[in-house]
Amino acid sequence: MILYRQIGENILNWAYKNICPLIHKYEKDPSKTIKDYFGVQDFFDNLEFYGDAKRVIGRLTEKFNVIICTSAFPMNASKKVLWLEEHLPEVDEIIILINKSGHGYGKERVAMMEEDAIFIDDHPKTLKSTNASEKYLFKFKETDFNVDWDGETVSSWKEIESILL
């Protein structure tokens, strides 16, 4: 289940070419610069939930066994776990997949999803790899990496709430 946009190579390039064009213009290795930023404490000190994510996840834990599965870079994995534990204490299980390859993907190997699971993610490749019976693409914005999906799509946590609760 995603809490905020997963930070993968394609997503970094999409988000920061538009939001921070100077990084792409002046940095020799913009992806490394951006990844390094996601490893500093200041990033997590200022990280916020999308919309109603915190409230809706809290409500989902009352009805479902919510498991957070998220990928991380080696330099931010421990900070990510601590942030999740602090901000979502009602979630008992957090799975962190560390991606050392640099291409940003990691969760597509999560074939452990039971058939009766509900899986929400922002990447079609990840959704296609699971056995979950219900799959929802969280499409906050249309990007290069999330167009290859013909299943159910949601665009907000309120929409997730109305479907599942």
Stockholm file with secondary structure:
# STOCKHOLM 1.0

chainA/1-165         MILYRQIGENILNWAYKNICPLIHKYEKDPSKTIKDYFGVQDFFDNLEFYGDAKRVIGRLTEKFNVIICTSAFPMNASKKVLWLEEHLPEVDEIIILINKSGHGYGKERVAMMEEDAIFIDDHPKTLKSTNASEKYLFKFKETDFNVDWDGETVSSWKEIESILL
#=GR chainA/1-165 SS CCSSCCCCHHHHHHHHHHHCHHHHHHCSSHHHHHHHHTTSHHHHHTCCCCTTHHHHHHHHHHHSCCEEEEEECTTTHHHHHHHHHHHCTTCCEEEEEECCSSSSCCGGGCTTCCTTCEEEESCHHHHHTSCCSEEEEECSSCCTTSCSCCSEEECSHHHHHHHHC
#=GC SS_cons         CCSSCCCCHHHHHHHHHHHCHHHHHHCSSHHHHHHHHTTSHHHHHTCCCCTTHHHHHHHHHHHSCCEEEEEECTTTHHHHHHHHHHHCTTCCEEEEEECCSSSSCCGGGCTTCCTTCEEEESCHHHHHTSCCSEEEEECSSCCTTSCSCCSEEECSHHHHHHHHC
//
